[in-house]
Amino acid sequence: MNFSMIRYVIGLVMLFESAFLSLPCLIALIYHEKKGFSFWIMLFVCLIIGILFVMKKPKKTVYYAKEGFLTVAISWIVMSFFGALPFVINGDIPSVVDAMFETVSGFTTTGSSILTDVEALARCSLFWRSFTHWVGGMGVFVFVLAVMPLVGGQNIHLMRAESPGPSVGKLVPKIRKTSMILYKIYIFMTIVMVVLLLLGKLPLFDSLLLAFGTAGTGGFSILNSGCASYSPYIQYLIAIFMILFGVNFNVYYFILIKKFKDAIHYEELKYYLLFIGASVAMITYNIHSLFPTIEQAFRHALFQVGTVITTTGYASTDFNKWPEFSKFILVMLMFSGACAGSTGGGMKVSRLVIMLKTVKKELLSYLHPRTVRKVKFNGRIVEHEVIRGINVYMIAYAFVLMFSVLIISIDNFDFTSNFTAVVATLNNIGPGLNIVGPTGNFSMYSNLSKIVMIFDMLAGRLELFPMLLLINPYTWKEIKIRKNKKNKKEGHSI
């Protein structure tokens, strides 16, 4: 295990976090907020730790999948911890567990909140809270690799450990160029949305924060009413951009290089749009009697389907009051999630499609045992390792889901609330149903339950395995065994 490389990478992450913290410091200066001092404190703390960690460059720069998984998991925990401390220091969120919950929810683009009065926060705190969505949406390591590529030639392991979806590849031969392409698309789309929100007569501060939450598919609202008080233009705009950010960024790359056929025929995109279209149509029909006009029913159906399938978490209305049929569709979309390679969470459309095709293949093999069939996706044969990886992912997912529901049930809330609370955090969605619905929050849960859901948010964002590897006792047992062997060899050589 290359601990020196892990330490060095964590140091880089701390340096980047100190740079990110300069933005809420600037907001505090603009609005003359004394609470901004907490962000200045953590800026210097992160800067000092980062410098100390990167001062000594590792002699051995090669690292592999295990180092990549552990580095990403530890980095996200460390980054969330230091990102949470400003809330504790300035008193906006006095509890460390609550502050950690809110910050992890931000970085993982979950959007679940323990706050009962969002508007009471200082503007610098509101900005940092939403900016964590934007940072976490595309991924911290994608940003690090775009700006400061690491040596060693194994950067793909960091990208794979952090990026959502069943498999991660390069758009171009070099990882740095891939990261730069992704972030250029991400920044451009964010800027376009900010401009369009400004045209809708929203203030610049509100436009930025809404764009951060939409781009990162995070969903932290800056108003207690969520998105319900915005105009139809703003609601349509947010809904459309949520859906756009839920698309695999490979599609935008194909459009960028003028490979329009590849973009149009991207199989995952077709199913993604089909899921959205069918869900909006069914829910609109089911809820049209609850609204004065069919346009309102369609708008709220589009908004809620968009926010749930992309795991953004914004709400334009209280869907807790919708018929059971519509709520069931939304819960199904919570599991589906957006496309792989997007900023959205959930299982991913590609996984579901490949699983369904695998089931179809197995059924046909019973009818025609001698026929050799292959599962194809996007016109290519899906390798056995990918199918195996998806099956293992689903088993791990089911285990984490059941175990988490079991633990938080100790708080003795109703099953629907507990189940959807775990689904909402594990799939990085935000709101669930009943007490954790769009008008509720997660503040009533105990610290134990919040810690479980913090783990779920991180596990969901990092595709389970980095976090499972981190808490696996065999991981640390193996490290200890290898360390002892190394010490024995050094002793013999002396």
Secondary structure by P-SEA (a helix, b strand, c coil): caaaaaaaaaaaaaaaaaaaaaaaaaaaaaaccccaaaaaaaaaaaaaaaaaaaccccccccccaaaaaaaaaaaaaaaaaaaaaaaaaacccccaaaaaaaaaaaaaccccccccccccccaaaaaaaaaaaaaacccaaaaaaaccccccccaaaaaaacccccbbbbccccaaaaaaaaaaaaaaaaaaaaaaaaaacccaaaaaaaaaaaaacccccccccccccccaaaaaaaaaaaaaaaccaaaaaaaaacaaaaaaaaaaaaaaaaaaaaaaaaaaaacccccccaaaaaaaaaaaaaaacccccccccccccccaaaaaaaaaaaaaccccccccccccaaaaaaaaaaaaaaaaaaacccbbbbbbcccccccaaaaaaaaaaaaaaaaaaaaaaaaaccccccaaaaaaaaaaaaacccccccccccccccccccaaaaaaaaaaaaaaaaccaaaaaaacaaaaaaaaaaaaaaaaaaaaac
